[in-house]
Every structure is written in structure tokens, then in C-alpha cells.
Amino acid sequence: MDRAPTLICFAVKEEAKFVAENDSTRILIAGMGCKNATENLRKELSKTHPALVLTCGFAGGLNPELKLSDVVFDADAESNLKEKLMKLSAKPARFHCAESVVITAAEKQALWESTRADAVEMESSAMRKICREQKIPSATIRVISDPAGADLPLDFNALMTPDMRINFVKLALELMTKPQKVPQLMRFQKQTSDAARKLAEVLNALLACD
């Protein structure tokens, strides 16, 4: 019997580049932030009814014990994913959904103290609310791209367009006026690529279990 596919949602394509798509999975690049993510998820669910929705991608660490490239998750009981994910060394976690990118270690420390969430991201809470409304099991599976003690190399919020995309003109001007940021940004890009590869290892193994 054919089964409905698993829908794997990411904010940006860089998070998804190592994940294998097959006949039983579909990848949705839903955009950054709750507004983009919910609009695009609703559009997708108007056309398909997956058996499972995964909201995946990068997360900032809030819990100081989480390290770079640790994979963390929160899963509905109905998804039957908890034991499988823990066998793949993913860690159960509490997530905080932020309205903007959390840039500094000081901001992360404040969020850790106020929310006791382990990690911060920008889409999953709203997307999983839609899944609950439509009675679709869901899970958040994220990888730590920047640990609690690390600042991001740039203020990405200042470089965003109103629809939550990077303004590459602003980015180029920022790097021209602050050339010392270029090596920091290159290191961060390598760091996030390594994190994306680790997330893909877990997701590909998880989906191969079915």
C-alpha cells in the first residue's frame, strides 16, 4: 500500500543541501520566520496530506551544555520518533521560537535564563500548531549551528528584507566597510555546512528506518 510522504520543512536551502529526497519524502523550503513558514506550509497542505511533518534546520544553542552540530528534537508521541532519534544520538530538547535572529551570546544567555529552552529557532512552533489543527503528527529536528557562548559574525537582522530574506546589497556593503568580518563569515559558513551535514546524517538514517 502506498503511504503518504513525509514532508520535511526547512527555512533555507542551505539547511537541506545534504538531505536525500525520495519517493516517500518531500522537501519544502518554507522561508524564514513564522509568517513565511506558515503561509508556505498551508499552501503545501492544501495540495497534499503527509503522514508526518518534520520542521528541520539550524538552531542556536541556549543550553550551555549543547555543542556545535548536536542534533536536538521535540516530537509528538504519535510520530513514534523519540526512540529512533535517541538511538541516532539526537537529544530531546525544549525550543523557543523567536521573532528575529538571536545574534549574541548575551542574548542567548538572557533567553536561557528566562525561558529555560535548550535551543532557539524561528519557525517550528507556528508550523506544528498548523499540524495539530490538521491532525498530522509532527516533530522538530534541529542542529546546533551556533552554541550558546558564540556570537554570530554579523547582525543578520540588520541585513534582512521585510520578507525575511538576506539583502545581498546590504551584505556586500557591510563586508566592504568591515573587511575583518570576511574571515569570520567564512568560518561561520563552514560551521553551518558541517552542521547541515550532521543533521542530514540523522534525517537520512531516520527515514531509512521506515
FIKOLZA-1660 file (N, C-alpha, C; in steps of 0.1 Angstrom, whole numbers, plus 5000, padded with zeros to 4 digits):
% residues 210
   i   px   py   pz ch aa at
   1 5009 4988 5000  A  M  N
   1 5000 5000 5000  A  M CA
   1 5009 5012 5000  A  M  C
   2 5006 5022 4991  A  D  N
   2 5013 5034 4991  A  D CA
   2 5010 5042 5004  A  D  C
   3 5020 5049 5009  A  R  N
   3 5018 5057 5021  A  R CA
   3 5020 5072 5018  A  R  C
   4 5014 5080 5025  A  A  N
   4 5016 5095 5023  A  A CA
   4 5030 5098 5026  A  A  C
   5 5036 5107 5019  A  P  N
   5 5050 5110 5022  A  P CA
   5 5053 5118 5034  A  P  C
   6 5065 5118 5039  A  T  N
   6 5069 5126 5050  A  T CA
   6 5073 5140 5044  A  T  C
   7 5068 5150 5049  A  L  N
   7 5072 5164 5045  A  L CA
   7 5082 5169 5054  A  L  C
   8 5094 5173 5048  A  I  N
   8 5105 5178 5056  A  I CA
   8 5106 5193 5053  A  I  C
   9 5104 5202 5063  A  C  N
   9 5104 5216 5060  A  C CA
   9 5117 5222 5066  A  C  C
  10 5123 5231 5057  A  F  N
  10 5134 5239 5061  A  F CA
  10 5131 5254 5058  A  F  C
  11 5139 5262 5065  A  A  N
  11 5137 5277 5062  A  A CA
  11 5144 5281 5050  A  A  C
  12 5157 5276 5048  A  V  N
  12 5165 5280 5037  A  V CA
  12 5172 5267 5031  A  V  C
  13 5175 5268 5018  A  K  N
  13 5181 5257 5011  A  K CA
  13 5194 5252 5017  A  K  C
  14 5202 5261 5023  A  E  N
  14 5214 5256 5028  A  E CA
  14 5213 5246 5040  A  E  C
  15 5201 5246 5046  A  E  N
  15 5199 5236 5057  A  E CA
  15 5196 5223 5051  A  E  C
  16 5191 5222 5039  A  A  N
  16 5186 5210 5033  A  A CA
  16 5196 5203 5023  A  A  C
  17 5207 5209 5021  A  K  N
  17 5215 5205 5009  A  K CA
  17 5221 5191 5010  A  K  C
  18 5221 5185 5021  A  F  N
  18 5227 5171 5022  A  F CA
  18 5216 5161 5025  A  F  C
  19 5203 5165 5025  A  V  N
  19 5192 5156 5028  A  V CA
  19 5187 5149 5015  A  V  C
  20 5186 5136 5016  A  A  N
  20 5182 5129 5004  A  A CA
  20 5166 5128 5003  A  A  C
  21 5161 5133 4992  A  E  N
  21 5147 5132 4989  A  E CA
  21 5144 5120 4981  A  E  C
  22 5133 5113 4984  A  N  N
  22 5130 5100 4977  A  N CA
  22 5115 5100 4975  A  N  C
  23 5110 5088 4971  A  D  N
  23 5096 5087 4967  A  D CA
  23 5087 5089 4980  A  D  C
  24 5092 5086 4992  A  S  N
  24 5084 5087 5004  A  S CA
  24 5086 5100 5011  A  S  C
  25 5094 5109 5006  A  T  N
  25 5097 5122 5013  A  T CA
  25 5096 5133 5003  A  T  C
  26 5092 5145 5008  A  R  N
  26 5092 5157 5001  A  R CA
  26 5098 5168 5009  A  R  C
  27 5107 5176 5003  A  I  N
  27 5113 5188 5009  A  I CA
  27 5106 5201 5006  A  I  C
  28 5103 5208 5016  A  L  N
  28 5097 5222 5014  A  L CA
  28 5106 5232 5020  A  L  C
  29 5111 5242 5011  A  I  N
  29 5118 5253 5016  A  I CA
  29 5108 5264 5019  A  I  C
  30 5105 5266 5032  A  A  N
  30 5093 5273 5036  A  A CA
  30 5096 5288 5039  A  A  C
  31 5109 5292 5040  A  G  N
  31 5113 5306 5042  A  G CA
  31 5115 5308 5057  A  G  C
  32 5121 5319 5060  A  M  N
  32 5125 5323 5074  A  M CA
  32 5113 5330 5081  A  M  C
  33 5112 5327 5094  A  G  N
  33 5102 5334 5102  A  G CA
  33 5088 5327 5101  A  G  C
  34 5080 5330 5111  A  C  N
  34 5067 5323 5112  A  C CA
  34 5058 5327 5101  A  C  C
  35 5058 5339 5096  A  K  N
  35 5049 5343 5085  A  K CA
  35 5051 5335 5073  A  K  C
  36 5064 5335 5068  A  N  N
  36 5067 5327 5056  A  N CA
  36 5065 5313 5058  A  N  C
  37 5069 5307 5069  A  A  N
  37 5068 5293 5072  A  A CA
  37 5053 5288 5072  A  A  C
  38 5045 5296 5079  A  T  N
  38 5031 5292 5080  A  T CA
  38 5023 5293 5066  A  T  C
  39 5026 5304 5059  A  E  N
  39 5020 5306 5046  A  E CA
  39 5023 5295 5037  A  E  C
  40 5036 5291 5036  A  N  N
  40 5040 5281 5027  A  N CA
  40 5036 5267 5031  A  N  C
  41 5036 5265 5044  A  L  N
  41 5031 5252 5048  A  L CA
  41 5016 5250 5045  A  L  C
  42 5009 5260 5048  A  R  N
  42 4994 5259 5045  A  R CA
  42 4992 5257 5030  A  R  C
  43 5000 5264 5021  A  K  N
  43 4999 5261 5007  A  K CA
  43 5002 5247 5003  A  K  C
  44 5012 5241 5010  A  E  N
  44 5016 5228 5007  A  E CA
  44 5005 5218 5012  A  E  C
  45 5000 5220 5024  A  L  N
  45 4990 5211 5029  A  L CA
  45 4977 5212 5022  A  L  C
  46 4975 5223 5014  A  S  N
  46 4962 5224 5006  A  S CA
  46 4963 5215 4994  A  S  C
  47 4975 5210 4991  A  K  N
  47 4977 5201 4979  A  K CA
  47 4980 5187 4983  A  K  C
  48 4986 5185 4995  A  T  N
  48 4990 5171 4999  A  T CA
  48 4986 5170 5014  A  T  C
  49 4985 5157 5018  A  H  N
  49 4983 5154 5032  A  H CA
  49 4993 5144 5037  A  H  C
  50 5005 5149 5041  A  P  N
  50 5015 5139 5045  A  P CA
  50 5012 5132 5058  A  P  C
  51 5018 5120 5060  A  A  N
  51 5016 5113 5072  A  A CA
  51 5024 5119 5083  A  A  C
  52 5034 5127 5080  A  L  N
  52 5043 5132 5091  A  L CA
  52 5049 5145 5085  A  L  C
  53 5050 5155 5094  A  V  N
  53 5057 5167 5091  A  V CA
  53 5069 5169 5100  A  V  C
  54 5081 5171 5094  A  L  N
  54 5093 5174 5102  A  L CA
  54 5097 5189 5099  A  L  C
  55 5099 5197 5110  A  T  N
  55 5104 5210 5108  A  T CA
  55 5119 5210 5112  A  T  C
  56 5128 5212 5103  A  C  N
  56 5142 5210 5104  A  C CA
  56 5150 5222 5101  A  C  C
  57 5163 5221 5104  A  G  N
  57 5172 5232 5101  A  G CA
  57 5181 5235 5112  A  G  C
  58 5186 5248 5112  A  F  N
  58 5196 5252 5122  A  F CA
  58 5188 5257 5134  A  F  C
  59 5195 5257 5146  A  A  N
  59 5190 5263 5158  A  A CA
  59 5202 5269 5165  A  A  C
  60 5200 5280 5173  A  G  N
  60 5210 5285 5182  A  G CA
  60 5209 5278 5195  A  G  C
  61 5221 5275 5201  A  G  N
  61 5221 5269 5214  A  G CA
  61 5218 5279 5225  A  G  C
  62 5210 5275 5234  A  L  N
  62 5207 5283 5246  A  L CA
  62 5213 5276 5258  A  L  C
  63 5211 5263 5259  A  N  N
  63 5216 5255 5269  A  N CA
  63 5232 5254 5267  A  N  C
  64 5239 5258 5277  A  P  N
  64 5254 5258 5275  A  P CA
  64 5260 5244 5273  A  P  C
  65 5252 5234 5277  A  E  N
  65 5258 5220 5275  A  E CA
  65 5257 5215 5261  A  E  C
  66 5249 5222 5252  A  L  N
  66 5248 5218 5238  A  L CA
  66 5260 5223 5230  A  L  C
  67 5265 5214 5222  A  K  N
  67 5277 5217 5214  A  K CA
  67 5274 5219 5200  A  K  C
  68 5283 5225 5192  A  L  N
  68 5281 5227 5178  A  L CA
  68 5279 5213 5171  A  L  C
  69 5268 5213 5163  A  S  N
  69 5264 5201 5155  A  S CA
  69 5257 5191 5163  A  S  C
  70 5254 5194 5176  A  D  N
  70 5245 5185 5183  A  D CA
  70 5231 5185 5176  A  D  C
  71 5225 5174 5174  A  V  N
  71 5211 5173 5169  A  V CA
  71 5201 5172 5180  A  V  C
  72 5191 5181 5180  A  V  N
  72 5181 5181 5191  A  V CA
  72 5167 5180 5185  A  V  C
  73 5158 5175 5194  A  F  N
  73 5145 5173 5188  A  F CA
  73 5134 5174 5199  A  F  C
  74 5122 5176 5194  A  D  N
  74 5109 5175 5201  A  D CA
  74 5099 5169 5192  A  D  C
  75 5093 5158 5196  A  A  N
  75 5085 5150 5187  A  A CA
  75 5071 5147 5194  A  A  C
  76 5060 5148 5186  A  D  N
  76 5047 5143 5191  A  D CA
  76 5048 5128 5194  A  D  C
  77 5041 5124 5204  A  A  N
  77 5041 5110 5208  A  A CA
  77 5036 5102 5196  A  A  C
  78 5026 5107 5188  A  E  N
  78 5020 5100 5177  A  E CA
  78 5030 5098 5166  A  E  C
  79 5041 5105 5166  A  S  N
  79 5051 5103 5155  A  S CA
  79 5059 5091 5156  A  S  C
  80 5060 5086 5169  A  N  N
  80 5068 5074 5172  A  N CA
  80 5083 5076 5168  A  N  C
  81 5088 5088 5170  A  L  N
  81 5101 5090 5166  A  L CA
  81 5111 5091 5177  A  L  C
  82 5107 5093 5190  A  K  N
  82 5116 5095 5201  A  K CA
  82 5127 5085 5202  A  K  C
  83 5123 5072 5203  A  E  N
  83 5133 5062 5205  A  E CA
  83 5143 5061 5193  A  E  C
  84 5137 5062 5181  A  K  N
  84 5146 5062 5169  A  K CA
  84 5156 5073 5169  A  K  C
  85 5151 5085 5172  A  L  N
  85 5161 5097 5172  A  L CA
  85 5171 5095 5183  A  L  C
  86 5167 5090 5195  A  M  N
  86 5177 5089 5206  A  M CA
  86 5187 5078 5202  A  M  C
  87 5183 5068 5195  A  K  N
  87 5193 5058 5190  A  K CA
  87 5203 5064 5180  A  K  C
  88 5199 5075 5174  A  L  N
  88 5208 5081 5164  A  L CA
  88 5216 5093 5171  A  L  C
  89 5215 5093 5185  A  S  N
  89 5223 5102 5193  A  S CA
  89 5217 5116 5193  A  S  C
  90 5205 5118 5188  A  A  N
  90 5198 5131 5189  A  A CA
  90 5193 5133 5203  A  A  C
  91 5192 5145 5208  A  K  N
  91 5189 5148 5222  A  K CA
  91 5175 5154 5223  A  K  C
  92 5166 5150 5232  A  P  N
  92 5154 5157 5235  A  P CA
  92 5157 5171 5239  A  P  C
  93 5148 5181 5235  A  A  N
  93 5151 5195 5238  A  A CA
  93 5138 5203 5239  A  A  C
  94 5139 5214 5245  A  R  N
  94 5128 5224 5245  A  R CA
  94 5132 5235 5236  A  R  C
  95 5123 5240 5227  A  F  N
  95 5127 5250 5218  A  F CA
  95 5119 5263 5221  A  F  C
  96 5126 5274 5219  A  H  N
  96 5120 5287 5219  A  H CA
  96 5119 5293 5205  A  H  C
  97 5107 5298 5201  A  C  N
  97 5105 5303 5188  A  C CA
  97 5106 5318 5189  A  C  C
  98 5117 5324 5182  A  A  N
  98 5120 5338 5183  A  A CA
  98 5114 5345 5170  A  A  C
  99 5112 5358 5172  A  E  N
  99 5107 5366 5160  A  E CA
  99 5119 5371 5152  A  E  C
 100 5131 5371 5157  A  S  N
 100 5142 5375 5149  A  S CA
 100 5154 5367 5153  A  S  C
 101 5165 5368 5145  A  V  N
 101 5177 5360 5147  A  V CA
 101 5183 5365 5160  A  V  C
 102 5187 5355 5169  A  V  N
 102 5194 5358 5181  A  V CA
 102 5209 5359 5178  A  V  C
 103 5215 5371 5180  A  I  N
 103 5228 5373 5175  A  I CA
 103 5239 5370 5185  A  I  C
 104 5238 5375 5197  A  T  N
 104 5249 5375 5206  A  T CA
 104 5248 5364 5217  A  T  C
 105 5259 5361 5223  A  A  N
 105 5259 5351 5234  A  A CA
 105 5252 5357 5246  A  A  C
 106 5252 5370 5248  A  A  N
 106 5245 5377 5259  A  A CA
 106 5230 5375 5257  A  A  C
 107 5225 5377 5244  A  E  N
 107 5211 5375 5241  A  E CA
 107 5207 5360 5244  A  E  C
 108 5215 5351 5240  A  K  N
 108 5212 5337 5243  A  K CA
 108 5212 5334 5258  A  K  C
 109 5221 5340 5265  A  Q  N
 109 5221 5338 5280  A  Q CA
 109 5208 5343 5286  A  Q  C
 110 5204 5354 5281  A  A  N
 110 5191 5360 5287  A  A CA
 110 5179 5351 5284  A  A  C
 111 5179 5346 5271  A  L  N
 111 5168 5337 5268  A  L CA
 111 5168 5324 5276  A  L  C
 112 5180 5318 5278  A  W  N
 112 5182 5306 5285  A  W CA
 112 5176 5308 5300  A  W  C
 113 5179 5320 5305  A  E  N
 113 5175 5323 5319  A  E CA
 113 5160 5325 5320  A  E  C
 114 5154 5331 5309  A  S  N
 114 5140 5335 5310  A  S CA
 114 5131 5324 5305  A  S  C
 115 5135 5315 5296  A  T  N
 115 5127 5305 5291  A  T CA
 115 5130 5291 5295  A  T  C
 116 5143 5289 5298  A  R  N
 116 5148 5275 5301  A  R CA
 116 5147 5266 5289  A  R  C
 117 5145 5272 5277  A  A  N
 117 5145 5264 5265  A  A CA
 117 5160 5261 5262  A  A  C
 118 5162 5250 5255  A  D  N
 118 5175 5245 5252  A  D CA
 118 5181 5251 5239  A  D  C
 119 5172 5255 5230  A  A  N
 119 5176 5260 5217  A  A CA
 119 5166 5270 5211  A  A  C
 120 5170 5278 5202  A  V  N
 120 5161 5289 5197  A  V CA
 120 5161 5288 5182  A  V  C
 121 5149 5289 5176  A  E  N
 121 5148 5290 5161  A  E CA
 121 5136 5298 5158  A  E  C
 122 5131 5299 5146  A  M  N
 122 5121 5309 5142  A  M CA
 122 5108 5304 5136  A  M  C
 123 5107 5291 5134  A  E  N
 123 5095 5286 5126  A  E CA
 123 5087 5275 5132  A  E  C
 124 5093 5266 5140  A  S  N
 124 5087 5253 5143  A  S CA
 124 5074 5254 5151  A  S  C
 125 5074 5263 5160  A  S  N
 125 5062 5264 5169  A  S CA
 125 5049 5267 5161  A  S  C
 126 5050 5277 5151  A  A  N
 126 5039 5280 5143  A  A CA
 126 5035 5269 5133  A  A  C
 127 5045 5262 5128  A  M  N
 127 5042 5252 5118  A  M CA
 127 5036 5240 5125  A  M  C
 128 5041 5237 5137  A  R  N
 128 5035 5225 5144  A  R CA
 128 5021 5228 5149  A  R  C
 129 5018 5240 5152  A  K  N
 129 5004 5244 5155  A  K CA
 129 4995 5241 5144  A  K  C
 130 4999 5244 5131  A  I  N
 130 4991 5240 5119  A  I CA
 130 4989 5225 5118  A  I  C
 131 5000 5218 5121  A  C  N
 131 4999 5203 5120  A  C CA
 131 4989 5198 5130  A  C  C
 132 4989 5203 5142  A  R  N
 132 4980 5199 5153  A  R CA
 132 4966 5202 5148  A  R  C
 133 4963 5213 5142  A  E  N
 133 4950 5217 5137  A  E CA
 133 4945 5207 5127  A  E  C
 134 4955 5202 5118  A  Q  N
 134 4951 5193 5108  A  Q CA
 134 4953 5178 5111  A  Q  C
 135 4956 5176 5124  A  K  N
 135 4958 5162 5130  A  K CA
 135 4969 5154 5122  A  K  C
 136 4980 5161 5120  A  I  N
 136 4992 5155 5113  A  I CA
 136 5003 5154 5124  A  I  C
 137 5008 5142 5127  A  P  N
 137 5019 5142 5136  A  P CA
 137 5031 5150 5131  A  P  C
 138 5038 5156 5140  A  S  N
 138 5050 5164 5136  A  S CA
 138 5061 5163 5146  A  S  C
 139 5073 5168 5142  A  A  N
 139 5084 5168 5151  A  A CA
 139 5093 5179 5146  A  A  C
 140 5100 5185 5156  A  T  N
 140 5111 5195 5153  A  T CA
 140 5124 5188 5155  A  T  C
 141 5132 5188 5144  A  I  N
 141 5146 5182 5145  A  I CA
 141 5155 5192 5140  A  I  C
 142 5164 5197 5149  A  R  N
 142 5173 5208 5145  A  R CA
 142 5187 5205 5149  A  R  C
 143 5196 5212 5143  A  V  N
 143 5211 5210 5146  A  V CA
 143 5216 5223 5151  A  V  C
 144 5224 5223 5161  A  I  N
 144 5230 5235 5167  A  I CA
 144 5241 5240 5158  A  I  C
 145 5238 5252 5152  A  S  N
 145 5247 5258 5143  A  S CA
 145 5256 5269 5150  A  S  C
 146 5251 5274 5161  A  D  N
 146 5259 5283 5169  A  D CA
 146 5256 5281 5184  A  D  C
 147 5266 5276 5191  A  P  N
 147 5264 5273 5205  A  P CA
 147 5261 5285 5214  A  P  C
 148 5257 5283 5226  A  A  N
 148 5253 5293 5235  A  A CA
 148 5263 5304 5237  A  A  C
 149 5276 5300 5238  A  G  N
 149 5286 5310 5240  A  G CA
 149 5292 5318 5229  A  G  C
 150 5286 5315 5217  A  A  N
 150 5291 5321 5205  A  A CA
 150 5283 5332 5199  A  A  C
 151 5289 5343 5195  A  D  N
 151 5282 5354 5188  A  D CA
 151 5282 5350 5173  A  D  C
 152 5272 5354 5166  A  L  N
 152 5271 5353 5151  A  L CA
 152 5281 5364 5145  A  L  C
 153 5287 5361 5134  A  P  N
 153 5297 5370 5128  A  P CA
 153 5291 5384 5123  A  P  C
 154 5278 5384 5120  A  L  N
 154 5271 5396 5116  A  L CA
 154 5258 5398 5122  A  L  C
 155 5253 5410 5123  A  D  N
 155 5239 5412 5127  A  D CA
 155 5230 5410 5115  A  D  C
 156 5226 5397 5114  A  F  N
 156 5218 5393 5102  A  F CA
 156 5204 5400 5102  A  F  C
 157 5199 5404 5114  A  N  N
 157 5186 5411 5114  A  N CA
 157 5187 5424 5106  A  N  C
 158 5199 5431 5107  A  A  N
 158 5200 5444 5100  A  A CA
 158 5202 5442 5085  A  A  C
 159 5204 5430 5081  A  L  N
 159 5207 5427 5067  A  L CA
 159 5194 5421 5060  A  L  C
 160 5183 5419 5067  A  M  N
 160 5171 5413 5062  A  M CA
 160 5162 5423 5054  A  M  C
 161 5156 5418 5044  A  T  N
 161 5145 5425 5038  A  T CA
 161 5132 5423 5046  A  T  C
 162 5122 5431 5044  A  P  N
 162 5110 5430 5052  A  P CA
 162 5103 5416 5051  A  P  C
 163 5106 5408 5040  A  D  N
 163 5100 5395 5039  A  D CA
 163 5110 5384 5044  A  D  C
 164 5120 5388 5052  A  M  N
 164 5129 5379 5059  A  M CA
 164 5138 5371 5049  A  M  C
 165 5144 5379 5040  A  R  N
 165 5154 5373 5031  A  R CA
 165 5167 5382 5033  A  R  C
 166 5179 5376 5030  A  I  N
 166 5191 5384 5031  A  I CA
 166 5192 5394 5020  A  I  C
 167 5194 5406 5023  A  N  N
 167 5196 5417 5013  A  N CA
 167 5211 5416 5009  A  N  C
 168 5214 5411 4997  A  F  N
 168 5228 5409 4994  A  F CA
 168 5236 5422 4991  A  F  C
 169 5228 5432 4987  A  V  N
 169 5235 5445 4986  A  V CA
 169 5239 5450 4999  A  V  C
 170 5231 5450 5009  A  K  N
 170 5235 5454 5023  A  K CA
 170 5246 5445 5028  A  K  C
 171 5246 5432 5025  A  L  N
 171 5256 5423 5029  A  L CA
 171 5270 5427 5023  A  L  C
 172 5270 5430 5010  A  A  N
 172 5282 5434 5003  A  A CA
 172 5287 5447 5009  A  A  C
 173 5279 5456 5012  A  L  N
 173 5283 5469 5017  A  L CA
 173 5289 5467 5032  A  L  C
 174 5282 5458 5039  A  E  N
 174 5287 5456 5053  A  E CA
 174 5301 5450 5052  A  E  C
 175 5304 5440 5043  A  L  N
 175 5317 5434 5042  A  L CA
 175 5327 5443 5036  A  L  C
 176 5323 5453 5028  A  M  N
 176 5332 5463 5022  A  M CA
 176 5337 5472 5033  A  M  C
 177 5328 5476 5042  A  T  N
 177 5331 5486 5052  A  T CA
 177 5338 5479 5065  A  T  C
 178 5336 5466 5066  A  K  N
 178 5342 5458 5077  A  K CA
 178 5348 5446 5072  A  K  C
 179 5359 5447 5064  A  P  N
 179 5366 5436 5058  A  P CA
 179 5371 5425 5068  A  P  C
 180 5373 5429 5081  A  Q  N
 180 5377 5419 5091  A  Q CA
 180 5366 5409 5094  A  Q  C
 181 5354 5412 5089  A  K  N
 181 5343 5403 5091  A  K CA
 181 5343 5391 5081  A  K  C
 182 5350 5393 5070  A  V  N
 182 5350 5383 5059  A  V CA
 182 5355 5369 5064  A  V  C
 183 5367 5368 5071  A  P  N
 183 5371 5355 5075  A  P CA
 183 5362 5349 5086  A  P  C
 184 5356 5358 5094  A  Q  N
 184 5346 5353 5104  A  Q CA
 184 5334 5347 5097  A  Q  C
 185 5329 5354 5087  A  L  N
 185 5318 5349 5080  A  L CA
 185 5321 5336 5072  A  L  C
 186 5333 5335 5067  A  M  N
 186 5337 5322 5060  A  M CA
 186 5338 5311 5070  A  M  C
 187 5343 5313 5082  A  R  N
 187 5344 5303 5092  A  R CA
 187 5329 5298 5096  A  R  C
 188 5321 5308 5097  A  F  N
 188 5307 5305 5101  A  F CA
 188 5300 5297 5090  A  F  C
 189 5303 5300 5077  A  Q  N
 189 5297 5293 5066  A  Q CA
 189 5302 5278 5067  A  Q  C
 190 5314 5276 5070  A  K  N
 190 5320 5262 5071  A  K CA
 190 5313 5255 5083  A  K  C
 191 5311 5262 5093  A  Q  N
 191 5305 5257 5105  A  Q CA
 191 5291 5253 5103  A  Q  C
 192 5283 5261 5096  A  T  N
 192 5269 5258 5093  A  T CA
 192 5268 5246 5083  A  T  C
 193 5278 5246 5073  A  S  N
 193 5278 5235 5064  A  S CA
 193 5280 5222 5071  A  S  C
 194 5289 5221 5080  A  D  N
 194 5292 5209 5088  A  D CA
 194 5280 5205 5096  A  D  C
 195 5273 5215 5102  A  A  N
 195 5261 5213 5110  A  A CA
 195 5250 5207 5101  A  A  C
 196 5248 5212 5089  A  A  N
 196 5238 5207 5079  A  A CA
 196 5241 5193 5075  A  A  C
 197 5254 5190 5074  A  R  N
 197 5258 5176 5071  A  R CA
 197 5254 5166 5082  A  R  C
 198 5257 5171 5094  A  K  N
 198 5253 5162 5106  A  K CA
 198 5238 5160 5107  A  K  C
 199 5231 5171 5105  A  L  N
 199 5216 5170 5105  A  L CA
 199 5211 5160 5095  A  L  C
 200 5217 5161 5083  A  A  N
 200 5213 5152 5072  A  A CA
 200 5216 5137 5075  A  A  C
 201 5228 5135 5082  A  E  N
 201 5231 5121 5086  A  E CA
 201 5220 5115 5095  A  E  C
 202 5215 5123 5104  A  V  N
 202 5204 5118 5113  A  V CA
 202 5191 5117 5105  A  V  C
 203 5188 5127 5097  A  L  N
 203 5175 5126 5090  A  L CA
 203 5175 5114 5080  A  L  C
 204 5186 5113 5072  A  N  N
 204 5187 5102 5062  A  N CA
 204 5186 5088 5069  A  N  C
 205 5193 5087 5081  A  A  N
 205 5192 5074 5088  A  A CA
 205 5178 5072 5094  A  A  C
 206 5172 5083 5099  A  L  N
 206 5158 5081 5104  A  L CA
 206 5148 5077 5094  A  L  C
 207 5149 5083 5082  A  L  N
 207 5139 5080 5072  A  L CA
 207 5142 5066 5066  A  L  C
 208 5154 5062 5066  A  A  N
 208 5158 5048 5061  A  A CA
 208 5152 5037 5070  A  A  C
 209 5149 5041 5083  A  C  N
 209 5144 5031 5093  A  C CA
 209 5130 5027 5089  A  C  C
 210 5122 5035 5081  A  D  N
 210 5108 5032 5078  A  D CA
 210 5107 5021 5069  A  D  C
% end
